[in-house]
Amino acid sequence: MKETSLAYAKINISLDVVSKMLDGYHNLRTIMQTISLSDEVTIECTPGKGIYIDSGKSYLPSDENNIAAKAARAFYGLTGIDGYSTHIKIKKNIPVCAGLGGGSTDGACVLKILDKIFETKLGRKKLEVLGNTFGSDVPFSIDGGTKLAEGRGEILFDLEPIPHAYVVLCKPSFSCSTPELFGYIKCEKIRARPDTDGIIKALEDRDLGGVARRMYNVFEDVLPNGKQTIDEIKSTLIDNYALGAVMTGSGSTVFGLFDNITKAQDAHKELSENYRDCFLVETIPNT
């Protein structure tokens, strides 16, 4: 049994850290959006035992530490299915450690493929709950689209879909450590926060410009290094007529939203002259 599917990246239209919870995790309030940049995940199940990962990237784990392996193990644990050797091949296109949810979307994709292969028909809600056991962004990646996420990212609310936009992504050469950035966050001292309610209203009004003008990520204010580079990328995007630009997730990728393909192409071309990881993609609805 063999199946291939695409695992789509996400961007954070807004990202706010509301409070620190008793369990040590942080309570987030973030609007996430699926984009067309994707990995390709192929799973082949044959009689036997074991879970095997091939990402083609030597710096990614190929053992049980890979989130794709965690996803397969969680699926088999829930369903009780046994007696299969599971080979997972991931063609990586989404940069790693970039704030684009590359690992999480791969894990979500594994759950959906296995659900299809074995015809378990778990459904969106059960898959989201299962995904939350091994990754905070996995529940969002099960269905994707435009959603408000709260808690650790597992509490999801469907929003009006964002009006179609072109998205220019640029990841500088450095990455950001998510645990390190959370360590710098002091919720009571955050002075600037995204206008999340305003973004939701703009989505309801089908106002892409209103969405883009309100984008904000509180992690930008606590970057230990690279802040100047992030600001330079944002300025290049804005100078090329992006409706708005912001860092996604815990970084270090910056994106700009465009309503015009020519302007987006110009921004992509200029950034590509100085940065290797640049992409011109689009917003997409539920996956």
BALOBA-1460 file (C-alpha; in Angstrom, 3 decimals):
// residues 287
<rec num="1" residu="m" x="0.000" y="0.000" z="0.000"/>
<rec num="2" residu="k" x="1.495" y="3.284" z="-1.128"/>
<rec num="3" residu="e" x="0.243" y="6.854" z="-1.050"/>
<rec num="4" residu="t" x="1.730" y="10.314" z="-1.756"/>
<rec num="5" residu="s" x="0.433" y="13.684" z="-0.603"/>
<rec num="6" residu="l" x="1.605" y="17.273" z="-0.172"/>
<rec num="7" residu="a" x="2.336" y="18.816" z="3.227"/>
<rec num="8" residu="y" x="1.720" y="22.563" z="3.075"/>
<rec num="9" residu="a" x="3.616" y="25.241" z="5.008"/>
<rec num="10" residu="k" x="1.972" y="27.903" z="7.161"/>
<rec num="11" residu="i" x="2.555" y="31.535" z="8.009"/>
<rec num="12" residu="n" x="1.516" y="33.444" z="11.109"/>
<rec num="13" residu="i" x="-0.529" y="36.462" z="10.074"/>
<rec num="14" residu="s" x="-0.312" y="37.529" z="13.712"/>
<rec num="15" residu="l" x="1.385" y="36.035" z="16.744"/>
<rec num="16" residu="d" x="0.742" y="37.088" z="20.324"/>
<rec num="17" residu="v" x="1.939" y="35.463" z="23.555"/>
<rec num="18" residu="v" x="-0.849" y="36.119" z="26.032"/>
<rec num="19" residu="s" x="0.350" y="34.461" z="29.233"/>
<rec num="20" residu="k" x="2.454" y="31.707" z="30.734"/>
<rec num="21" residu="m" x="0.478" y="28.683" z="31.871"/>
<rec num="22" residu="l" x="1.002" y="26.625" z="35.012"/>
<rec num="23" residu="d" x="2.508" y="23.750" z="33.016"/>
<rec num="24" residu="g" x="5.280" y="26.029" z="31.779"/>
<rec num="25" residu="y" x="3.912" y="26.391" z="28.267"/>
<rec num="26" residu="h" x="2.742" y="29.723" z="26.887"/>
<rec num="27" residu="n" x="-0.800" y="30.657" z="25.950"/>
<rec num="28" residu="l" x="-0.749" y="31.917" z="22.370"/>
<rec num="29" residu="r" x="-3.219" y="33.817" z="20.241"/>
<rec num="30" residu="t" x="-2.243" y="33.572" z="16.615"/>
<rec num="31" residu="i" x="-3.858" y="33.644" z="13.203"/>
<rec num="32" residu="m" x="-2.332" y="31.063" z="10.871"/>
<rec num="33" residu="q" x="-2.651" y="30.672" z="7.134"/>
<rec num="34" residu="t" x="-1.770" y="27.821" z="4.768"/>
<rec num="35" residu="i" x="0.434" y="28.657" z="1.781"/>
<rec num="36" residu="s" x="1.291" y="26.720" z="-1.363"/>
<rec num="37" residu="l" x="4.933" y="25.947" z="-0.448"/>
<rec num="38" residu="s" x="4.967" y="22.235" z="0.364"/>
<rec num="39" residu="d" x="6.919" y="19.087" z="1.120"/>
<rec num="40" residu="e" x="6.031" y="15.843" z="-0.645"/>
<rec num="41" residu="v" x="5.339" y="12.877" z="1.633"/>
<rec num="42" residu="t" x="5.187" y="9.294" z="0.368"/>
<rec num="43" residu="i" x="4.301" y="6.366" z="2.628"/>
<rec num="44" residu="e" x="4.565" y="2.703" z="1.722"/>
<rec num="45" residu="c" x="3.220" y="0.088" z="4.119"/>
<rec num="46" residu="t" x="4.208" y="-3.552" z="3.688"/>
<rec num="47" residu="p" x="3.968" y="-6.602" z="5.969"/>
<rec num="48" residu="g" x="6.665" y="-6.402" z="8.622"/>
<rec num="49" residu="k" x="7.755" y="-4.152" z="11.478"/>
<rec num="50" residu="g" x="9.379" y="-0.797" z="12.013"/>
<rec num="51" residu="i" x="9.065" y="2.839" z="10.953"/>
<rec num="52" residu="y" x="11.691" y="4.138" z="8.553"/>
<rec num="53" residu="i" x="12.288" y="7.777" z="7.570"/>
<rec num="54" residu="d" x="14.092" y="9.099" z="4.502"/>
<rec num="55" residu="s" x="14.172" y="12.887" z="4.192"/>
<rec num="56" residu="g" x="17.247" y="13.111" z="2.010"/>
<rec num="57" residu="k" x="18.678" y="15.588" z="4.531"/>
<rec num="58" residu="s" x="21.570" y="14.432" z="6.697"/>
<rec num="59" residu="y" x="20.870" y="17.094" z="9.331"/>
<rec num="60" residu="l" x="17.321" y="15.824" z="9.954"/>
<rec num="61" residu="p" x="16.719" y="12.841" z="12.271"/>
<rec num="62" residu="s" x="15.843" y="9.577" z="10.565"/>
<rec num="63" residu="d" x="14.859" y="7.789" z="13.779"/>
<rec num="64" residu="e" x="12.030" y="8.085" z="16.301"/>
<rec num="65" residu="n" x="12.943" y="11.732" z="16.943"/>
<rec num="66" residu="n" x="11.594" y="12.699" z="13.537"/>
<rec num="67" residu="i" x="8.079" y="14.096" z="13.884"/>
<rec num="68" residu="a" x="6.926" y="11.926" z="10.960"/>
<rec num="69" residu="a" x="7.915" y="8.829" z="12.927"/>
<rec num="70" residu="k" x="6.134" y="10.184" z="16.004"/>
<rec num="71" residu="a" x="3.021" y="10.685" z="13.896"/>
<rec num="72" residu="a" x="3.079" y="7.113" z="12.577"/>
<rec num="73" residu="r" x="3.645" y="5.713" z="16.053"/>
<rec num="74" residu="a" x="0.769" y="7.790" z="17.442"/>
<rec num="75" residu="f" x="-1.535" y="6.590" z="14.647"/>
<rec num="76" residu="y" x="-0.735" y="2.917" z="15.232"/>
<rec num="77" residu="g" x="-1.058" y="3.387" z="18.984"/>
<rec num="78" residu="l" x="-4.549" y="4.845" z="18.634"/>
<rec num="79" residu="t" x="-5.872" y="2.441" z="16.018"/>
<rec num="80" residu="g" x="-4.170" y="-0.725" z="17.244"/>
<rec num="81" residu="i" x="-3.064" y="-1.538" z="13.707"/>
<rec num="82" residu="d" x="0.005" y="-3.784" z="13.764"/>
<rec num="83" residu="g" x="2.167" y="-5.922" z="11.528"/>
<rec num="84" residu="y" x="3.262" y="-3.305" z="9.001"/>
<rec num="85" residu="s" x="6.642" y="-1.937" z="8.018"/>
<rec num="86" residu="t" x="6.167" y="1.781" z="7.337"/>
<rec num="87" residu="h" x="8.547" y="3.568" z="4.994"/>
<rec num="88" residu="i" x="8.135" y="7.355" z="4.957"/>
<rec num="89" residu="k" x="9.922" y="9.379" z="2.293"/>
<rec num="90" residu="i" x="9.865" y="13.158" z="2.595"/>
<rec num="91" residu="k" x="10.966" y="15.423" z="-0.239"/>
<rec num="92" residu="k" x="11.832" y="18.605" z="1.655"/>
<rec num="93" residu="n" x="11.054" y="21.939" z="0.029"/>
<rec num="94" residu="i" x="10.080" y="23.879" z="3.179"/>
<rec num="95" residu="p" x="13.146" y="25.321" z="4.959"/>
<rec num="96" residu="v" x="13.710" y="23.863" z="8.418"/>
<rec num="97" residu="c" x="13.809" y="25.938" z="11.615"/>
<rec num="98" residu="a" x="12.165" y="28.725" z="9.655"/>
<rec num="99" residu="g" x="8.821" y="29.408" z="11.365"/>
<rec num="100" residu="l" x="6.937" y="27.769" z="8.490"/>
<rec num="101" residu="g" x="5.754" y="24.636" z="10.307"/>
<rec num="102" residu="g" x="7.701" y="22.240" z="8.093"/>
<rec num="103" residu="g" x="7.990" y="19.481" z="10.660"/>
<rec num="104" residu="s" x="4.442" y="19.874" z="11.917"/>
<rec num="105" residu="t" x="2.894" y="19.746" z="8.463"/>
<rec num="106" residu="d" x="4.892" y="16.601" z="7.657"/>
<rec num="107" residu="g" x="3.551" y="14.982" z="10.826"/>
<rec num="108" residu="a" x="-0.005" y="16.008" z="9.995"/>
<rec num="109" residu="c" x="0.398" y="14.687" z="6.467"/>
<rec num="110" residu="v" x="1.567" y="11.309" z="7.789"/>
<rec num="111" residu="l" x="-1.572" y="11.036" z="9.927"/>
<rec num="112" residu="k" x="-3.829" y="11.865" z="6.994"/>
<rec num="113" residu="i" x="-2.074" y="9.444" z="4.626"/>
<rec num="114" residu="l" x="-2.214" y="6.556" z="7.108"/>
<rec num="115" residu="d" x="-5.867" y="7.330" z="7.809"/>
<rec num="116" residu="k" x="-6.484" y="7.031" z="4.067"/>
<rec num="117" residu="i" x="-4.362" y="3.913" z="3.520"/>
<rec num="118" residu="f" x="-6.034" y="1.962" z="6.325"/>
<rec num="119" residu="e" x="-9.495" y="3.505" z="5.792"/>
<rec num="120" residu="t" x="-9.811" y="4.285" z="9.501"/>
<rec num="121" residu="k" x="-11.921" y="7.398" z="8.827"/>
<rec num="122" residu="l" x="-10.825" y="9.109" z="12.040"/>
<rec num="123" residu="g" x="-11.991" y="12.526" z="10.843"/>
<rec num="124" residu="r" x="-10.577" y="15.987" z="11.374"/>
<rec num="125" residu="k" x="-11.254" y="16.345" z="15.109"/>
<rec num="126" residu="k" x="-9.736" y="13.018" z="16.137"/>
<rec num="127" residu="l" x="-6.700" y="13.658" z="13.954"/>
<rec num="128" residu="e" x="-6.261" y="17.113" z="15.507"/>
<rec num="129" residu="v" x="-6.408" y="15.672" z="19.031"/>
<rec num="130" residu="l" x="-3.957" y="12.935" z="18.055"/>
<rec num="131" residu="g" x="-1.618" y="15.449" z="16.416"/>
<rec num="132" residu="n" x="-1.535" y="17.577" z="19.547"/>
<rec num="133" residu="t" x="0.116" y="14.695" z="21.425"/>
<rec num="134" residu="f" x="3.373" y="15.213" z="19.536"/>
<rec num="135" residu="g" x="3.358" y="18.759" z="18.103"/>
<rec num="136" residu="s" x="1.678" y="22.088" z="18.895"/>
<rec num="137" residu="d" x="1.240" y="23.178" z="15.253"/>
<rec num="138" residu="v" x="0.146" y="19.752" z="14.020"/>
<rec num="139" residu="p" x="-3.585" y="20.267" z="14.765"/>
<rec num="140" residu="f" x="-3.671" y="23.344" z="12.519"/>
<rec num="141" residu="s" x="-1.914" y="21.482" z="9.712"/>
<rec num="142" residu="i" x="-4.557" y="18.743" z="9.654"/>
<rec num="143" residu="d" x="-7.078" y="21.036" z="7.989"/>
<rec num="144" residu="g" x="-5.185" y="24.288" z="7.346"/>
<rec num="145" residu="g" x="-6.805" y="27.305" z="5.764"/>
<rec num="146" residu="t" x="-7.302" y="30.444" z="7.849"/>
<rec num="147" residu="k" x="-7.625" y="29.815" z="11.578"/>
<rec num="148" residu="l" x="-7.278" y="31.445" z="14.959"/>
<rec num="149" residu="a" x="-5.235" y="29.260" z="17.293"/>
<rec num="150" residu="e" x="-5.069" y="29.611" z="21.064"/>
<rec num="151" residu="g" x="-3.513" y="27.697" z="23.953"/>
<rec num="152" residu="r" x="-0.378" y="25.958" z="22.701"/>
<rec num="153" residu="g" x="-1.907" y="26.077" z="19.221"/>
<rec num="154" residu="e" x="-4.336" y="23.217" z="19.711"/>
<rec num="155" residu="i" x="-7.490" y="25.305" z="20.286"/>
<rec num="156" residu="l" x="-8.655" y="26.193" z="16.796"/>
<rec num="157" residu="f" x="-11.364" y="28.466" z="15.442"/>
<rec num="158" residu="d" x="-12.272" y="28.619" z="11.752"/>
<rec num="159" residu="l" x="-12.123" y="32.141" z="10.323"/>
<rec num="160" residu="e" x="-13.294" y="33.686" z="7.083"/>
<rec num="161" residu="p" x="-10.745" y="32.689" z="4.429"/>
<rec num="162" residu="i" x="-8.163" y="35.332" z="3.646"/>
<rec num="163" residu="p" x="-8.668" y="36.997" z="0.261"/>
<rec num="164" residu="h" x="-6.264" y="35.441" z="-2.228"/>
<rec num="165" residu="a" x="-2.773" y="36.872" z="-1.863"/>
<rec num="166" residu="y" x="0.678" y="36.316" z="-3.288"/>
<rec num="167" residu="v" x="3.249" y="35.644" z="-0.595"/>
<rec num="168" residu="v" x="6.953" y="36.382" z="-0.875"/>
<rec num="169" residu="l" x="9.005" y="34.447" z="1.674"/>
<rec num="170" residu="c" x="12.611" y="35.162" z="2.585"/>
<rec num="171" residu="k" x="14.627" y="33.196" z="5.134"/>
<rec num="172" residu="p" x="17.991" y="34.676" z="6.098"/>
<rec num="173" residu="s" x="20.973" y="32.405" z="6.730"/>
<rec num="174" residu="f" x="20.409" y="32.224" z="10.494"/>
<rec num="175" residu="s" x="17.658" y="30.409" z="12.386"/>
<rec num="176" residu="c" x="15.950" y="31.248" z="15.669"/>
<rec num="177" residu="s" x="15.585" y="28.931" z="18.650"/>
<rec num="178" residu="t" x="11.933" y="28.697" z="19.668"/>
<rec num="179" residu="p" x="12.698" y="27.758" z="23.323"/>
<rec num="180" residu="e" x="15.221" y="30.590" z="23.531"/>
<rec num="181" residu="l" x="12.763" y="33.178" z="22.251"/>
<rec num="182" residu="f" x="10.061" y="31.978" z="24.645"/>
<rec num="183" residu="g" x="12.646" y="32.425" z="27.393"/>
<rec num="184" residu="y" x="12.994" y="36.089" z="26.473"/>
<rec num="185" residu="i" x="9.238" y="36.718" z="26.447"/>
<rec num="186" residu="k" x="7.869" y="38.441" z="29.551"/>
<rec num="187" residu="c" x="4.126" y="38.587" z="28.948"/>
<rec num="188" residu="e" x="3.470" y="41.373" z="31.451"/>
<rec num="189" residu="k" x="6.084" y="43.579" z="29.766"/>
<rec num="190" residu="i" x="4.869" y="43.232" z="26.167"/>
<rec num="191" residu="r" x="3.951" y="46.734" z="25.010"/>
<rec num="192" residu="a" x="3.078" y="46.152" z="21.366"/>
<rec num="193" residu="r" x="0.654" y="43.408" z="20.373"/>
<rec num="194" residu="p" x="-1.086" y="42.494" z="17.134"/>
<rec num="195" residu="d" x="-4.619" y="43.736" z="16.553"/>
<rec num="196" residu="t" x="-5.960" y="40.194" z="16.295"/>
<rec num="197" residu="d" x="-9.621" y="41.222" z="16.582"/>
<rec num="198" residu="g" x="-9.051" y="43.856" z="13.900"/>
<rec num="199" residu="i" x="-7.579" y="41.212" z="11.588"/>
<rec num="200" residu="i" x="-10.579" y="38.967" z="12.159"/>
<rec num="201" residu="k" x="-12.899" y="41.870" z="11.278"/>
<rec num="202" residu="a" x="-10.855" y="42.632" z="8.147"/>
<rec num="203" residu="l" x="-11.141" y="38.964" z="7.128"/>
<rec num="204" residu="e" x="-14.902" y="39.179" z="7.525"/>
<rec num="205" residu="d" x="-14.898" y="42.332" z="5.367"/>
<rec num="206" residu="r" x="-12.716" y="40.629" z="2.712"/>
<rec num="207" residu="d" x="-10.187" y="43.446" z="3.220"/>
<rec num="208" residu="l" x="-6.712" y="42.098" z="2.440"/>
<rec num="209" residu="g" x="-5.096" y="45.472" z="3.003"/>
<rec num="210" residu="g" x="-6.730" y="45.717" z="6.407"/>
<rec num="211" residu="v" x="-5.342" y="42.305" z="7.311"/>
<rec num="212" residu="a" x="-1.836" y="43.145" z="6.110"/>
<rec num="213" residu="r" x="-1.664" y="46.506" z="7.903"/>
<rec num="214" residu="r" x="-2.407" y="44.853" z="11.246"/>
<rec num="215" residu="m" x="0.091" y="41.980" z="11.017"/>
<rec num="216" residu="y" x="2.472" y="41.761" z="13.981"/>
<rec num="217" residu="n" x="4.655" y="39.197" z="15.736"/>
<rec num="218" residu="v" x="5.745" y="39.810" z="19.326"/>
<rec num="219" residu="f" x="8.809" y="37.593" z="18.858"/>
<rec num="220" residu="e" x="10.369" y="40.262" z="16.646"/>
<rec num="221" residu="d" x="10.821" y="42.436" z="19.722"/>
<rec num="222" residu="v" x="12.882" y="39.870" z="21.644"/>
<rec num="223" residu="l" x="15.239" y="38.619" z="18.924"/>
<rec num="224" residu="p" x="18.697" y="38.197" z="20.500"/>
<rec num="225" residu="n" x="20.351" y="38.725" z="17.116"/>
<rec num="226" residu="g" x="19.424" y="39.246" z="13.491"/>
<rec num="227" residu="k" x="16.898" y="42.007" z="14.174"/>
<rec num="228" residu="q" x="18.575" y="44.318" z="11.663"/>
<rec num="229" residu="t" x="18.413" y="41.658" z="8.939"/>
<rec num="230" residu="i" x="14.744" y="40.978" z="9.660"/>
<rec num="231" residu="d" x="13.994" y="44.704" z="9.410"/>
<rec num="232" residu="e" x="15.956" y="45.003" z="6.163"/>
<rec num="233" residu="i" x="13.967" y="42.189" z="4.562"/>
<rec num="234" residu="k" x="10.712" y="43.766" z="5.713"/>
<rec num="235" residu="s" x="11.798" y="47.122" z="4.280"/>
<rec num="236" residu="t" x="12.628" y="45.539" z="0.909"/>
<rec num="237" residu="l" x="9.191" y="43.942" z="0.801"/>
<rec num="238" residu="i" x="7.436" y="47.192" z="1.706"/>
<rec num="239" residu="d" x="9.556" y="49.171" z="-0.778"/>
<rec num="240" residu="n" x="8.299" y="46.755" z="-3.436"/>
<rec num="241" residu="y" x="4.683" y="47.497" z="-2.477"/>
<rec num="242" residu="a" x="3.876" y="44.644" z="-0.148"/>
<rec num="243" residu="l" x="0.642" y="45.398" z="1.674"/>
<rec num="244" residu="g" x="2.389" y="44.353" z="4.888"/>
<rec num="245" residu="a" x="5.397" y="42.341" z="6.049"/>
<rec num="246" residu="v" x="6.187" y="40.437" z="9.236"/>
<rec num="247" residu="m" x="8.249" y="37.550" z="10.609"/>
<rec num="248" residu="t" x="6.433" y="34.228" z="10.836"/>
<rec num="249" residu="g" x="6.458" y="31.962" z="13.893"/>
<rec num="250" residu="s" x="9.654" y="32.133" z="15.898"/>
<rec num="251" residu="g" x="11.497" y="33.036" z="12.706"/>
<rec num="252" residu="s" x="13.604" y="33.603" z="10.951"/>
<rec num="253" residu="t" x="11.500" y="33.690" z="7.753"/>
<rec num="254" residu="v" x="9.909" y="37.023" z="6.839"/>
<rec num="255" residu="f" x="6.969" y="37.273" z="4.457"/>
<rec num="256" residu="g" x="5.089" y="39.982" z="2.636"/>
<rec num="257" residu="l" x="1.525" y="39.888" z="1.302"/>
<rec num="258" residu="f" x="0.819" y="41.189" z="-2.213"/>
<rec num="259" residu="d" x="-2.348" y="41.639" z="-4.248"/>
<rec num="260" residu="n" x="-0.374" y="42.036" z="-7.477"/>
<rec num="261" residu="i" x="1.739" y="39.289" z="-9.043"/>
<rec num="262" residu="t" x="4.124" y="41.682" z="-10.832"/>
<rec num="263" residu="k" x="4.968" y="43.513" z="-7.624"/>
<rec num="264" residu="a" x="5.448" y="40.197" z="-5.851"/>
<rec num="265" residu="q" x="7.781" y="39.017" z="-8.614"/>
<rec num="266" residu="d" x="9.824" y="42.201" z="-8.328"/>
<rec num="267" residu="a" x="10.200" y="41.768" z="-4.570"/>
<rec num="268" residu="h" x="11.137" y="38.115" z="-4.967"/>
<rec num="269" residu="k" x="13.748" y="38.959" z="-7.596"/>
<rec num="270" residu="e" x="15.390" y="41.651" z="-5.464"/>
<rec num="271" residu="l" x="15.538" y="39.513" z="-2.326"/>
<rec num="272" residu="s" x="16.852" y="36.530" z="-4.282"/>
<rec num="273" residu="e" x="19.937" y="38.539" z="-5.181"/>
<rec num="274" residu="n" x="21.024" y="38.507" z="-1.527"/>
<rec num="275" residu="y" x="19.277" y="35.502" z="0.056"/>
<rec num="276" residu="r" x="19.257" y="31.864" z="-1.021"/>
<rec num="277" residu="d" x="15.920" y="30.808" z="0.479"/>
<rec num="278" residu="c" x="13.334" y="32.983" z="-1.241"/>
<rec num="279" residu="f" x="9.963" y="31.786" z="-2.499"/>
<rec num="280" residu="l" x="7.006" y="33.270" z="-4.329"/>
<rec num="281" residu="v" x="3.876" y="31.356" z="-3.358"/>
<rec num="282" residu="e" x="0.172" y="31.919" z="-2.711"/>
<rec num="283" residu="t" x="-2.352" y="31.602" z="0.066"/>
<rec num="284" residu="i" x="-4.510" y="28.500" z="-0.274"/>
<rec num="285" residu="p" x="-7.733" y="27.330" z="1.395"/>
<rec num="286" residu="n" x="-8.206" y="24.251" z="3.554"/>
<rec num="287" residu="t" x="-6.057" y="21.282" z="2.628"/>
